């Protein structure tokens, strides 16, 4: 994965997890490039992409600030994580020789244990 994509991914994860919240300021483009020992062009691309996707706003001369979390983006992120986790679980079930019914029963038990009905 290209470095700018890794930066974007990490910033998005920090936003979705609540580690970064509305109005938090990201490190400056130059500082991040220096810290990561990468090109300013790479960090600029990551920040510009994040701005285009609605995660941050670049304020000329002041920095890059986190925007309020969009509910639709948060939902899409949750769905993406669920899909990835379920695909991993399905693969493990196949390798383990479990049937779809057995796998579904495990899912149902875990939902009940977590009071997720």
C-alpha positions in Angstrom: 0.0 0.0 0.0 1.4 3.4 -0.9 2.6 5.6 2.0 0.0 8.3 1.4 -2.7 5.6 1.6 -1.3 4.3 4.9 -1.4 7.9 6.3 -5.0 8.3 5.2 -6.0 4.9 6.6 -4.4 5.7 10.0 -6.0 9.1 10.2 -9.4 7.7 9.3 -9.0 4.9 11.9 -8.1 7.5 14.5 -11.2 9.5 13.6 -13.5 6.5 13.7 -12.1 5.3 17.0 -12.5 8.7 18.6 -8.8 9.2 19.1 -9.1 12.2 16.8 -12.2 14.4 17.3 -13.7 17.4 15.7 -11.4 20.4 15.6 -8.3 18.4 16.5 -5.3 19.6 14.5 -3.2 17.1 12.6 0.6 17.5 12.5 1.8 20.0 9.9 2.5 18.5 6.4 6.2 19.4 6.8 6.4 18.0 10.4 4.8 14.8 9.4 7.0 14.4 6.4 10.1 15.0 8.6 8.9 12.6 11.3 8.2 9.9 8.8 11.2 10.7 6.7 9.1 10.9 3.6 8.4 13.5 0.9 6.3 16.6 1.6 4.5 15.7 -1.6 3.4 12.4 -0.1 2.0 14.0 3.0 0.3 16.7 1.0 -1.4 14.1 -1.1 -2.7 12.2 1.9 -4.0 15.4 3.5 -5.6 16.6 0.3 -7.3 13.3 -0.2 -8.6 13.3 3.4 -10.0 16.8 2.7 -11.6 15.7 -0.5 -13.2 12.8 1.3 -14.6 15.1 4.0 -12.5 14.0 7.0 -10.4 17.1 7.4 -10.3 20.8 6.3 -7.0 22.5 5.4 -7.0 26.1 6.7 -4.3 28.0 4.9 -1.6 29.1 7.3 -3.2 27.4 10.3 -3.2 23.7 9.7 -5.4 20.7 9.0 -8.4 20.2 11.3 -10.6 17.2 11.8 -14.2 17.8 10.7 -17.3 16.5 12.5 -17.8 12.8 11.9 -20.4 12.1 9.2 -22.8 9.4 10.3 -22.9 7.9 6.8 -19.1 7.6 6.7 -19.1 6.0 10.2 -21.7 3.5 9.1 -19.8 2.6 6.0 -16.6 2.2 8.0 -18.4 -0.1 10.4 -19.9 -2.2 7.6 -16.4 -2.5 6.0 -14.9 -3.8 9.2 -17.8 -6.2 9.7 -17.5 -7.5 6.2 -13.7 -8.1 6.6 -14.2 -9.8 10.0 -16.9 -12.0 8.7 -14.9 -13.0 5.6 -12.1 -14.0 7.9 -14.5 -16.0 10.1 -16.0 -17.7 7.1 -12.5 -18.7 5.9 -11.6 -20.0 9.4 -14.9 -22.0 9.5 -14.2 -23.6 6.1 -10.6 -24.5 7.1 -12.0 -25.9 10.3 -14.6 -27.9 8.5 -17.6 -26.2 10.2 -20.9 -25.9 8.4 -22.8 -22.7 7.8 -25.2 -23.7 10.4 -22.5 -24.3 13.0 -20.9 -21.0 12.1 -24.2 -19.2 12.4 -24.8 -20.8 15.8 -21.5 -19.5 17.1 -22.4 -16.0 15.8 -25.8 -16.2 17.6 -24.2 -17.3 20.8 -21.7 -14.5 20.7 -24.5 -12.0 20.0 -26.5 -13.3 23.0 -23.4 -13.1 25.3 -22.8 -9.5 24.2 -26.5 -8.5 24.6 -26.6 -7.8 20.9 -30.1 -8.8 19.9 
